[in-house]
Amino acid sequence: MEPYQLTATQALDKFKGGSLTVEEYARSLLSRIETRDAAVKAWAYLDPEYVIQQARQLDSIPPEKRGPLHGVAVAVKDIMYTKDMPTQHNSPIYEGDEPKVDAACIITLRHAGALILGKTTTTEFASTTHGPKTRNPHDPTRTPGGSSSGSAAAVGDFQTPIGLGTQTGGSTIRPGSYNGIYAFKPTWNAISREGLKVYSLILDTIGFFARSVEDLQLLSDVFALEDDVHPQDDFSIKGSKFALLKTTVWPQAGPGTVAALETGAKLLREHGAEVEEIELPPEFDKLPEWHSIVLHSDGRSTFLPEYRIAKDKLSPFLANHVENVNKISRATQLEAFDGIAALRPNFDTIAGKYAAILTPSVVDEAPVGIESTGSPAFNAIWTALHTPVSNIPGFKGETGLPIGLSLVAPRYHDRHLLVVSKAVGEIFEGEGGWKREIYS
């Protein structure tokens, strides 16, 4: 196995055992990127010389002083400030802009010993569905999803083991599904968003991409994600109870997602789980509309500075937020804010009855073309409810491209959800019908 193929957990084991240096590992990743960049185009900024400089510095640290992520490569979505790299938000307004400060999440990663590989592509300000240059590694004629396009594609293409993303609608879970990788959106505000471009303060959440749940657990350790009750280390699918939830947007599901959800439930039952199909009470039907209202309302203040200084360089979609073209009243805005807030504890009670809720991650496999990053229809309600969500790969659509399913848990049950995700992932990846490939 080449070093670039290693998960973060596997790479750490080799660093600790002395069979691999960080520099050797970094050179393998850079070689992989050089081979595949023309096809995937995941990077907004990458300086190979600086990567090697970081690697050598990490190799010089005595073993007893190394952090929990020592040498592990991380791709960073280009809306997060990095003091030694530009942060450009895929916006001409910030082209070449290089704030000399790290976002809180980057400070945390550096302290843990991570190798900051580079900045990955995003849609404009991580706030539109108009795709960047990045292509799906499994089919370059299709989108990798978004807005965390580059991070997901880079992880899916073995260019990095870990990617940072964000989610305001479906920007972590959807690209996780399209790229055939694990994705995790923690409970809202569990990770500091200081130092990144905010779209909506009450929706934006930092998320992770990886090719194993162990790597997601490793990151959760670094970011101090904790449940009130420590999850069972010996969790078993057999005897556990899951809910199957299609949600109010189920009519949008394509054949790939319909088949994946049916197969996922079947596999859980075959492994001894009880799977109960449920529906949310009617008051939850307003969530998609309320999420949209919050998004457009928060965008009025978020993009006012860019609108004032460079409206001609701002996406019309975002300029429309500032101009409130949808004529959203403050009363309507408050109804959405308060309505969503009232539903959060109700959903926690429902979800708390199950090991997890099984639900779609995407409408279907990645759509053709890179102009649009696809629909977040199946993700937005979980973002609004602030719940932790994971994407579990393992299924495929009609053309053989990956499709994942989501697991959802109550707020601040992040570690529990990851334990369940690990057990479910072993089944879905082993028996779901889709296998990860390494492309040359």
N, C-alpha and C positions, 0 to 999 in steps of 0.2 A: 504494500500500500504506500502510495506517495504521500509525503507530509501534507499536501494541500487537501487530501481526502479525509483527514482526521477531523473528528468532532472536537469541540473545545476540551471535553473531558478526556478524550484519548490523547490529545496533544499535551495536556498537563501531566498525564502519567509519564509520557516520554521525556518531558523536561525534567521531572523529578527523578526519573531513573537514569538520566544522563545519556540516553541514547539519541537525543535530538537537541540541538541548540536552537534558540529563538531565531538566530540569523539563518540557519539552514531552513527552518520552517518558513520564515518570511520570504526567502528566495524561491521556495517552491510555490508559494501563493502568488508571488509576482510573476513567475513563469506561467502559471495557470491563467492569470489575468491577461498577460500578453497574448497568449494563445487564443483566448476566447473573447477579448474585449470588442473586436470588430463585429462579432455576431450578437453580443448581448448588450453592450454599451451601458453598463450599470453605474459607471463612475462619473461624478461631476468634478471631482478633484482627486488626483493621486500623484504623489511624488515618491517614486521608488527609492531615491537616495535618502529621503527622510525616513522612509520605512526601515531601511537597513541601519540608519543611524540609531533609531529607537531600539531596534533588535539588539544591536551591539551593546547599547547601554543596559538593556535588560539582562543580557548574558553576563554582564560584569557584576551584577548584584549577588552577594553571597546567598547560598541556599536558605539560610535561616532568616533572611530578611526579605524573602520574596513573598509577594501577595497572592491571594487566592485565585487571581486570573493571570498569574505571571506568564507573559508571552503570548497569551491568547489574542488572536487578531479579531478586531471588531470593526465593522463597517458602520458609518454614522450618517444618518439621514441629513441632507444638507439644509435643514432648518435649525440645526443645533449648533450653537457657537463653539468653535474650536480655536484656541488662541494662536495656533501655529498653522492654520489652514483657512482659506476663504470660506465664508458662509453666504451663499448667494441666492438661496430660496427659489431657484429657477425663475428669477425675475430680472429683467434688464435694469430695473431700478437699483439692484444691489450687485450688479456684475463687478467682480473683482474685489468686493468688499471683504475686509479681513479684520473683524473686531478682535482686539487683543485680550480676549477673555474666554474662559471655558464655561459651558453650561454646567449646571449642577450634576447632571448625569455623567458628563465627561470627567469632571473632577473625581467623582466616585470611581469611575472605571480606571482612570490613571492611578489613583491611590491603590487600587487592587492589582495593579501591574499589567493592565491590558495594553496591547499593541494597537494603537489607533491607526488603522490601515489607510483610511481615506474617507472622502465624503461621497455619498451616493445620491443618485438622482431622485427628484421629487416632482410632483406637479407644482404649479405656481403657488408658492406659500403653503404647500400641502393642503390647498383649499379648493381646487377645481378637479374635474374629472378629465381634463384634456391632458393626454399622456405626454411625458417627456420622450427623449430619444430611445429609452430602454426597451428591449424586446424580451419576450418570454424565452428562456433558455431551452424549453422543450419544443418550441415551434416559433421561430423568429418572425413569422407573419402575424403573431398574436401579441396582445398586451400581457405584461407581467402583473397587471393590476396597479393600484395606486391608492393613496398618493405615495406610499413608501415603496415606490417601484424598484429603485436600484438596490436597496438593502435586501429585499426579498429575492430578486433575480440573482444577486451575487451569492447568497446563501444556497439557493437552489442549484446554482451552476458550480458549486465547490470553489468559489473564488474567495470565500471567507466562511468560517464556521458560525459566526454570530453577526447579526445585523440589528441595528436599532431602527425602530420606526415610531410612528405616532398614529393614533386613531381618533378621528372626530366623527366619522360616519362608519366606514368599513376599511380604513386604510392600513390595518395590520392583518386582520383575519382574511380579507378577500385576497390580497396578494399571497398570503400564506397558502391558500387553497390553490390558486392558479399555478404556483411554482412547486407544489408538491412537498411542502416543508411544514414543520411545526411553527405555529405562531401563537403568541400569548399576549393578550391585552389584560393587564392586571386591573384590580379595582381602581376606579378613578381616584386620582390624587395620592395613590400609594407611592409614587415616584415623583420627585420634584420636577416641575416644568420650568424652573428658573433658567433663563438663558436660551430659550428657543422661541421661535415665532409662534404666537398663540393665535388660533382661529376663534375658539370658543372656550372660555375659562371653565365652563361647567360641563364640557364634553371632552376636550382634548386629553388624551392619555398616552403616555409613552409605552411602547410595546416592544417585544423581542421576536426575532426570527432565529431558528436553529434547525438542525437536522436530527436532533434527539431531545427528548424531554429532560434527560439528565443535564443537558446544557442550559435549558430553561430554569431548572432547579438551581444550578450553579449561579446564574445571574440573579435569581431571587434571593439567594444567600447574600450576594454582594450588595444588593439594594435593600436588604433588611426587611423583606416582605414576611410578615408573620401573621398567623391566625391566632385567635384567642385560645383555641384548643389545638394542640399538636396533632396533625393527621396520622392515621394508622399507617405505619411503615409496611405492614403486612396486608394491605388492602387486596381483596380478591374480587374479581368479577362475579364469581360464583356466589350466589346468595345476595348479591347487591340489587338495589332497585333503581332503575333509571326511568326518567320520563322522556317520551318522544313528543316533541312539540313542533308543529309545522308553522305556526304563527299566522297572523292575518294576511301576510304577503305571499302565502303559499301558492296562489294562482299564478305567480310569476315564475315558479320553479320550472326549469327545463328538464328534459328527459334524463340527463346525467345526474342531476341532483335528486330527482324522484327515485331513480334506481339506487343511488348511493345511500339515501336515507333508509330505504327498504332493506338493503343489504346490511347496513350497519346495525339496525335493530335485530335482524335475523342472526347476525354473528354474536351479538351480546346474549341473545336468548340461548343460542347453541352452547355458549360457554357458561350457562347456568344463571344468568341474570334475569330478573323480572323487568320487563319493559312495558310501561303503561302509557298509552297515548292519552295526552291531555290537551285541553284548550284553556287559554287564559280567559278570565272574565271579560265581558264586553267592554269595560272601561279601558282595557289595554289597547283596544282597536285604534284609539286616537294617537298612540305613540309615534307612528311614522310622521303624521302631520305635525305633531308637537315638536318632534326632533327638527324638522325642517324650519319651523318658526324660530326655534332657538338659534339655529345656525344662521339664518338670514338676519336675525335681530342682533346677535353678537357681532356679526360681520360689519355692522354699521359703524361701530366704534373701532374695531380692530384695524380696518383698512382706511380709516379717515386720514392718517398721516400720509400714506402713499398716494391717496386720492388728491390731497391738497398739493403735494409737491410734484407729482408726475402722473396725473390721471391718464395721459396718453400712453403711458407704459404699463398701465394696470389692466388686467383682464376685464372685459366688459361685465362678466359675471360678478366679479368682486366690486367693481364700480357700482353695479346695480344694488349691491348690499348697502353701500354708503348712501345712495340716493333713495333707498327704501322703495324701489319700484313696485314691490308687491303690496305697498300700503299697509304694512303690519302695524296695527295700533299698539300703544303701550299696554292697553287692557288685554289685547290678544296675547301679547308677549308674556304678561304676568300669568295669564291662564295656562299657557304652555309650561312656564317655569314651575308653577305651583302644582299643576296637574301631574307632571312627571315626578316631582318630589314626593307627592302623596302616594304614587304607585310603587316607589322603591321598596319601602318596608313590606308592602303587600306581596311583591314578587319574592323578596327574601324568604317570607314564610312559605310560599309555594315551593320554591326551589329547595328549601331546607328539608323537605320530605324525601329527597332523592340523593343518590350518590352524585348525580349530575343530570342535567337536562341535555338530551341529544337533539340537535336542531341543524338546519342547513347553514353552511358557510357562505354559499354563493348561489346565484341563479342557475349557473351551469359552469362548464369548463370555460377557460379564457376565450373571450370573443375574438374574432378575426380583426386585425388592424391595431395600430398603436395610437390612433387619434383619441380614443376613449379608453379609460382604465376599467370600464365595466360598472355594474350596478352594485351599490352597497345596501340593497333593499333588505337583505337578511341580517345585516349587522347593526343597523342604526338603532334599533330598539334597545339592544344590550349596551351600546355606548350611552344612550340616554339614561338607562337604569343604573349605570355605574358598576355593573357586575363584572367579575372576571370571566374571560372567555378564552378558550383555546381552540385552534384549528388542528384537527387530527388528519393527516394524509392517509392515503391507502386505496382510494377508489379512482375510477377513470370514467371519462365521458365517451360519447359515441365515436370520437376520433382518437381515443386513446390518451388524451391529455388528463392530467391529474385533477381530481376533485376531492376536497376534504369535507369533513363534517365538524360542527362546533359542539363543544361541551360548555355548559354554563352552570355557574354555582352562585350562591348568595354573595353579597358584598363581603369583602375581607375573609373569604374562604379560598384565598389564592393558593396556598400550599396544599390544601385538600384537593383542589381542582387539578393541580399538577400530579399528585399521586394517582388520582383516577385517570388522568390523561396518559400517564405512562402505561398503565395496565391496558387501557383501551387501545392505545397506539400499537402495542405489541400485536394485538389481534387484527386491527385494521390493516396495518402494514403487512402482516404475515398472510392474511387471507382475503383482503379486500379486492385484489386483482390488479393493482397498479404497482410497478416496481421502479425505483429510482435508477436512472442511468447517468453515466458520466460521458459527456459528449466531447468529441475532439475537434 
